[in-house]
Amino acid sequence: MKQPPSETREESSSDTDSTGPRLVGALFVLTGLAHLVVPTLLLDLASRSYETILNVEFTPDSGASTRVRALGVGLVAAGAHLLYYDGVLPKKD
Protein backbone atom coordinates (compact mmCIF):
# COMPACT_ATOMS: atom_id res chain seq x y z
CA MET A 1 0.00 0.00 0.00
CA LYS A 2 1.42 3.38 -1.00
CA GLN A 3 1.85 6.19 1.50
CA PRO A 4 0.43 9.62 0.80
CA PRO A 5 3.05 12.09 -0.46
CA SER A 6 2.88 14.18 2.74
CA GLU A 7 4.07 11.24 4.85
CA THR A 8 7.02 10.49 2.60
CA ARG A 9 8.11 14.14 2.70
CA GLU A 10 8.17 14.05 6.50
CA GLU A 11 10.52 11.08 6.44
CA SER A 12 12.96 12.74 4.07
CA SER A 13 12.92 16.00 6.02
CA SER A 14 13.63 14.13 9.26
CA ASP A 15 16.74 12.68 7.62
CA THR A 16 17.86 16.19 6.71
CA ASP A 17 17.01 17.51 10.18
CA SER A 18 19.07 14.71 11.72
CA THR A 19 22.09 15.31 9.50
CA GLY A 20 22.42 19.05 10.21
CA PRO A 21 23.09 18.99 13.96
CA ARG A 22 25.35 15.94 13.65
CA LEU A 23 27.42 17.58 10.91
CA VAL A 24 27.76 20.78 12.93
CA GLY A 25 28.64 18.71 15.99
CA ALA A 26 31.37 16.86 14.11
CA LEU A 27 32.77 20.16 12.81
CA PHE A 28 32.74 21.61 16.34
CA VAL A 29 34.62 18.59 17.70
CA LEU A 30 37.25 18.74 14.94
CA THR A 31 37.68 22.49 15.36
CA GLY A 32 37.88 22.11 19.13
CA LEU A 33 40.56 19.44 18.82
CA ALA A 34 42.58 21.76 16.58
CA HIS A 35 42.29 24.48 19.24
CA LEU A 36 43.51 22.04 21.89
CA VAL A 37 46.39 20.54 19.90
CA VAL A 38 47.87 23.49 17.98
CA PRO A 39 46.86 26.78 19.64
CA THR A 40 50.09 28.58 18.73
CA LEU A 41 49.68 27.67 15.06
CA LEU A 42 46.14 29.06 15.10
CA LEU A 43 47.34 32.25 16.78
CA ASP A 44 50.10 32.62 14.19
CA LEU A 45 47.56 32.10 11.40
CA ALA A 46 45.28 34.72 12.96
CA SER A 47 48.17 37.15 13.27
CA ARG A 48 49.16 36.72 9.62
CA SER A 49 45.53 37.00 8.48
CA TYR A 50 44.98 40.22 10.43
CA GLU A 51 48.14 41.74 8.94
CA THR A 52 47.34 40.61 5.38
CA ILE A 53 43.61 41.21 5.18
CA LEU A 54 43.00 44.03 7.66
CA ASN A 55 46.46 45.64 7.66
CA VAL A 56 46.39 45.55 11.47
CA GLU A 57 49.14 44.28 13.74
CA PHE A 58 47.93 41.45 15.98
CA THR A 59 50.28 40.37 18.75
CA PRO A 60 48.89 37.70 21.11
CA ASP A 61 49.91 38.07 24.76
CA SER A 62 51.32 35.34 27.00
CA GLY A 63 47.92 33.91 28.06
CA ALA A 64 46.48 33.65 24.57
CA SER A 65 47.34 29.95 24.10
CA THR A 66 45.51 29.09 27.31
CA ARG A 67 42.41 30.98 26.17
CA VAL A 68 42.52 29.27 22.77
CA ARG A 69 42.68 25.88 24.52
CA ALA A 70 39.75 26.85 26.77
CA LEU A 71 37.76 27.72 23.65
CA GLY A 72 38.70 24.29 22.29
CA VAL A 73 37.26 22.59 25.37
CA GLY A 74 33.99 24.46 24.87
CA LEU A 75 33.86 23.55 21.18
CA VAL A 76 34.46 19.86 21.89
CA ALA A 77 31.78 19.87 24.60
CA ALA A 78 29.24 21.60 22.36
CA GLY A 79 30.05 19.29 19.46
CA ALA A 80 29.75 16.19 21.62
CA HIS A 81 26.38 17.41 22.86
CA LEU A 82 25.11 17.91 19.31
CA LEU A 83 26.40 14.51 18.26
CA TYR A 84 24.88 12.72 21.25
CA TYR A 85 21.48 14.45 21.37
CA ASP A 86 21.17 15.11 17.62
CA GLY A 87 20.18 18.71 18.32
CA VAL A 88 20.36 21.50 20.84
CA LEU A 89 17.61 20.00 22.97
CA PRO A 90 17.15 16.25 23.59
CA LYS A 91 14.41 14.72 21.46
CA LYS A 92 11.25 13.52 23.22
CA ASP A 93 10.40 10.22 21.57
C-alpha positions in Angstrom: 0.0 0.0 0.0 1.4 3.4 -1.0 1.9 6.2 1.5 0.4 9.6 0.8 3.1 12.1 -0.5 2.9 14.2 2.7 4.1 11.2 4.9 7.0 10.5 2.6 8.1 14.1 2.7 8.2 14.1 6.5 10.5 11.1 6.4 13.0 12.7 4.1 12.9 16.0 6.0 13.6 14.1 9.3 16.7 12.7 7.6 17.9 16.2 6.7 17.0 17.5 10.2 19.1 14.7 11.7 22.1 15.3 9.5 22.4 19.0 10.2 23.1 19.0 14.0 25.4 15.9 13.6 27.4 17.6 10.9 27.8 20.8 12.9 28.6 18.7 16.0 31.4 16.9 14.1 32.8 20.2 12.8 32.7 21.6 16.3 34.6 18.6 17.7 37.2 18.7 14.9 37.7 22.5 15.4 37.9 22.1 19.1 40.6 19.4 18.8 42.6 21.8 16.6 42.3 24.5 19.2 43.5 22.0 21.9 46.4 20.5 19.9 47.9 23.5 18.0 46.9 26.8 19.6 50.1 28.6 18.7 49.7 27.7 15.1 46.1 29.1 15.1 47.3 32.3 16.8 50.1 32.6 14.2 47.6 32.1 11.4 45.3 34.7 13.0 48.2 37.1 13.3 49.2 36.7 9.6 45.5 37.0 8.5 45.0 40.2 10.4 48.1 41.7 8.9 47.3 40.6 5.4 43.6 41.2 5.2 43.0 44.0 7.7 46.5 45.6 7.7 46.4 45.5 11.5 49.1 44.3 13.7 47.9 41.4 16.0 50.3 40.4 18.7 48.9 37.7 21.1 49.9 38.1 24.8 51.3 35.3 27.0 47.9 33.9 28.1 46.5 33.6 24.6 47.3 30.0 24.1 45.5 29.1 27.3 42.4 31.0 26.2 42.5 29.3 22.8 42.7 25.9 24.5 39.7 26.9 26.8 37.8 27.7 23.6 38.7 24.3 22.3 37.3 22.6 25.4 34.0 24.5 24.9 33.9 23.5 21.2 34.5 19.9 21.9 31.8 19.9 24.6 29.2 21.6 22.4 30.0 19.3 19.5 29.8 16.2 21.6 26.4 17.4 22.9 25.1 17.9 19.3 26.4 14.5 18.3 24.9 12.7 21.2 21.5 14.4 21.4 21.2 15.1 17.6 20.2 18.7 18.3 20.4 21.5 20.8 17.6 20.0 23.0 17.1 16.3 23.6 14.4 14.7 21.5 11.2 13.5 23.2 10.4 10.2 21.6 
